[in-house]
Amino acid sequence: MSTTIGKSVLLGTDFSEHAERACYIACNLARAMGGVVHFLHVVQVPMIPGPDIGVFLAGPVMEDASGRARRLLDEQVARWRDHATVGRTEVMVGDPRACLVEVAGEVKADVIIVGTHGRRGLGRMLMGSVAEHVVRTSAVPVLAVPMG
């Protein structure tokens, strides 16, 4: 792990208001430290019941979701390119919790920054908490940015 947090920042984004706030913090930290921001969005594989339906829908659904995510990520990066040095920009398909930790290792991130939705109760149980899981499993510091 680097002794200077902010040289390599991994931003996990879901394009929400929470993620935009996290992006602001990530870009400002990287800029202040002379570092780089890596942007990552993960398209979650939908839970579709039944093996036949899942096989039939997964391909087209995931292609459409990945293409849309790529366009949104490109737009987000374009908005922030003048504020910080941009490194890797990637759309992955999988579990956001695992992908964030994996990519953090690949880009040798000093810190992972994610927005948090602050879900409670049933919403948290159904959706889980990406930020909480990443905090618990990451080898590098994680900054979970609440809406404020």
C-alpha distance (Angstrom), angle and dihedral (degrees) to the residues before:
residue distance angle dihedral
M1 . . .
S2 3.77 . .
T3 3.78 119.7 .
T4 3.80 90.2 -137.4
I5 3.77 113.9 65.5
G6 3.77 111.0 -149.3
K7 3.79 103.9 42.1
S8 3.81 90.6 101.4
V9 3.80 115.2 22.3
L10 3.80 123.2 -177.8
L11 3.79 113.4 -156.2
G12 3.78 117.6 -162.2
T13 3.79 108.5 -156.6
D14 3.78 135.1 -174.0
F15 3.84 92.6 174.3
S16 3.81 92.5 -112.5
E17 3.80 126.0 131.5
H18 3.81 86.8 -99.6
A19 3.78 90.9 55.8
E20 3.80 92.0 47.8
R21 3.80 89.7 55.7
A22 3.81 89.7 48.5
C23 3.81 88.6 49.3
Y24 3.80 90.6 54.4
I25 3.81 90.5 53.1
A26 3.82 93.8 43.5
C27 3.79 93.4 50.8
N28 3.79 93.8 45.8
L29 3.81 92.5 48.4
A30 3.80 92.7 48.6
R31 3.79 91.7 46.2
A32 3.82 92.8 49.5
M33 3.81 91.0 49.2
G34 3.81 96.0 42.2
G35 3.77 88.6 -115.4
V36 3.77 140.1 130.8
V37 3.82 133.7 -105.0
H38 3.79 120.2 -139.7
F39 3.82 114.6 -159.3
L40 3.81 120.3 -147.8
H41 3.78 130.8 179.3
V42 3.78 120.7 178.9
V43 3.79 121.5 -156.0
Q44 3.79 107.0 -148.4
V45 3.77 117.6 -134.6
P46 3.81 105.7 -114.5
M47 3.78 119.4 -116.9
I48 3.80 101.4 -120.7
P49 3.81 116.8 174.3
G50 3.77 119.2 -127.9
P51 3.80 126.9 35.8
D52 3.82 96.2 -117.2
I53 3.80 94.7 49.9
G54 3.80 91.7 43.0
V55 3.78 92.9 54.3
F56 3.81 91.9 45.7
L57 3.82 97.0 48.3
A58 3.79 103.0 32.7
G59 3.81 97.8 74.0
P60 3.83 100.5 51.1
V61 3.80 93.8 33.9
M62 3.81 93.0 51.6
E63 3.80 93.6 44.2
D64 3.80 90.6 52.6
A65 3.82 92.9 45.2
S66 3.80 92.5 46.9
G67 3.81 92.9 48.9
R68 3.80 91.9 49.0
A69 3.81 90.6 46.8
R70 3.81 91.2 50.5
R71 3.81 90.7 53.5
L72 3.82 91.9 48.3
L73 3.80 91.8 46.9
D74 3.81 91.6 49.8
E75 3.82 89.2 51.0
Q76 3.80 92.2 48.8
V77 3.81 92.4 48.2
A78 3.81 90.6 48.5
R79 3.82 90.3 54.3
W80 3.81 91.7 53.7
R81 3.81 103.0 33.0
D82 3.83 92.2 98.3
H83 3.82 91.6 51.1
A84 3.81 100.1 55.1
T85 3.77 143.2 1.2
V86 3.79 108.5 -86.7
G87 3.78 120.1 -143.0
R88 3.78 126.0 172.9
T89 3.81 117.7 1.8
E90 3.76 113.7 -169.1
V91 3.77 143.5 167.7
M92 3.80 113.3 -157.1
V93 3.78 132.7 -178.6
G94 3.78 116.0 -133.1
D95 3.78 142.0 54.4
P96 3.82 110.4 -17.3
R97 3.80 91.6 -147.9
A98 3.79 94.3 56.9
C99 3.81 95.1 37.5
L100 3.82 93.3 53.7
V101 3.80 92.2 52.7
E102 3.82 91.9 44.2
V103 3.81 95.4 49.5
A104 3.81 91.3 44.6
G105 3.78 87.6 62.5
E106 3.80 93.2 45.2
V107 3.82 94.3 52.5
K108 3.82 92.4 37.6
A109 3.80 90.0 -123.1
D110 3.79 118.4 -162.9
V111 3.79 90.0 -159.1
I112 3.80 139.7 8.3
I113 3.79 116.2 -141.9
V114 3.80 121.6 -163.4
G115 3.76 135.2 164.4
T116 3.77 117.2 -121.8
H117 3.77 124.9 -143.9
G118 3.80 93.9 -155.9
R119 3.80 93.4 -135.1
R120 3.78 117.2 -179.0
G121 3.78 135.7 -169.0
L122 3.79 118.6 -7.5
G123 3.82 94.1 0.6
R124 3.79 90.4 56.8
M125 3.80 92.2 45.1
L126 3.81 92.8 51.1
M127 3.81 98.8 38.0
G128 3.79 99.3 31.5
S129 3.74 122.3 -151.7
V130 3.77 116.6 -81.6
A131 3.80 91.3 -175.4
E132 3.80 93.7 50.7
H133 3.79 93.1 49.2
V134 3.81 92.9 47.6
V135 3.82 90.9 49.1
R136 3.81 89.5 53.5
T137 3.82 97.8 44.9
S138 3.80 106.7 31.7
A139 3.78 121.4 105.7
V140 3.81 89.4 -151.1
P141 3.81 130.8 56.4
V142 3.79 117.4 -80.4
L143 3.77 125.3 -151.6
A144 3.80 111.0 -157.4
V145 3.79 106.5 -163.4
P146 3.80 114.9 -153.2
M147 3.76 123.1 -154.3
G148 3.78 105.0 -94.9
